[in-house]
Amino acid sequence: IGVAERERSITRSSTGVPIIRFSLFAGKYTTINMIDYGVIICQRNGQVSICGTCHSDGTGRFTYADYLNTNYIGEVSYSVAVVLLNGERSKLHFLGTIMLDEQFPELTKRERKR
């Protein structure tokens, strides 16, 4: 199982939620139907944590909305580990990195005029 290089992207929704999209292809001994789910791993500030899980649409395409990092400001890197129906887990596949800037700076508190 692998991640299709051309079919992966990390963007931000209009509300600031990071959206991770990627496609998987089956290997020699597996099929797309054998994939149970993907575990999304994120790394920020040098710490690695599990963000959540996502399921395929049946064709090997996945979409994950990362609500945990909506208000985070800084760089976040994402990877996925695929879990098969028989419980086997794939190696970690790197998906990409995004720089999350302040989404709505005009809504933040402004300094009082002196």
ZICOR-V266579 format. One record per backbone hydrogen bond with DSSP energy under -0.5 kcal/mol. NH is the residue of the N-H (numbers start at 1). CO is the residue of the C=O. E is the energy in kcal/mol with one decimal. If there is no record, write none. Layout:
# ZICOR-V266579
nh-><NH/NH>
co-><CO/CO>
e-><E/E>
This chain:
# ZICOR-V266579
nh-><2/4/7/9/11/13/16/18/19/20/20/21/21/22/23/24/25/34/35/36/37/38/39/40/40/41/41/42/43/44/47/49/51/51/52/54/57/62/64/66/66/67/69/70/72/74/74/76/77/78/79/80/81/82/83/84/85/87/90/93/94/95/96/98/100/100/101/107/108>
co-><25/23/4/21/19/17/13/66/11/18/64/9/19/62/7/60/2/31/32/83/83/54/81/38/52/39/79/49/77/47/44/42/40/49/40/38/61/22/20/18/64/65/66/67/69/72/100/98/43/96/41/93/39/91/37/88/34/84/82/80/92/78/78/76/74/98/99/104/105>
e-><-2.0/-2.7/-0.9/-2.8/-2.4/-2.6/-1.7/-0.7/-2.8/-0.5/-3.0/-2.9/-0.5/-2.0/-0.7/-2.4/-2.5/-1.6/-1.7/-2.5/-1.7/-2.9/-3.0/-0.6/-2.9/-0.5/-2.7/-2.9/-2.3/-2.1/-2.1/-2.6/-2.9/-0.5/-1.3/-2.0/-1.8/-3.2/-2.6/-3.0/-0.6/-1.3/-0.7/-0.9/-0.7/-0.5/-2.1/-2.7/-2.2/-3.1/-2.4/-2.4/-1.9/-0.5/-3.0/-3.0/-2.5/-2.0/-2.8/-2.9/-0.5/-2.9/-1.5/-2.5/-3.2/-0.7/-0.8/-1.8/-1.3>
